[in-house]
Amino acid sequence: MESERLKLLREIQEYEFVAVELNLFLDTHPDDLEPLRRYNETTRTLQRLKEAYESRYGPLTHFGYTTSGEPWQWIEGPWPWEIEY
């Protein structure tokens, strides 16, 4: 199970990287529709991946970005940044 968790977390990180890079590109090329299409596609996939991760392993972020199951899940470890690859 832990390898599946790591695999999903790695995939989230990869899509986040792509989203940031496309965002930076679009800041300087706002009328370029192909990168915009890719950005939207990437963020939709990223949202699905995060929802899948959080439904299985608990929240990735806090402060109102995601809900918590019962009991409060944020304190359960390991936290995403504590997982060793």
C-alpha positions, 0 to 999 in steps of 0.5 A: 500500500505504501508504494501506491501512496508514494506513486500517487504523491509523486504523480501529484508533484509532477502535475503540480510542476507542470501547472506552475511552469505553464502558469509562468509561461502564460503570464508572459504569453496570455494569448497562446491558446495551446498552453492555456488548453494544456494548463486547464487539462493539467489542473483538472487532472491534478484536482482528480489526483489530489481528490484520489489521494485525500480520499485514501490517505487524508488531506494534503493541505490545510487551512480551508483547502480540503475537508477532513474525515473523522477524527481530525486527519491533519495530525495523522502521519506521515505528512506529505513532506515527511515521506521519504522516496 
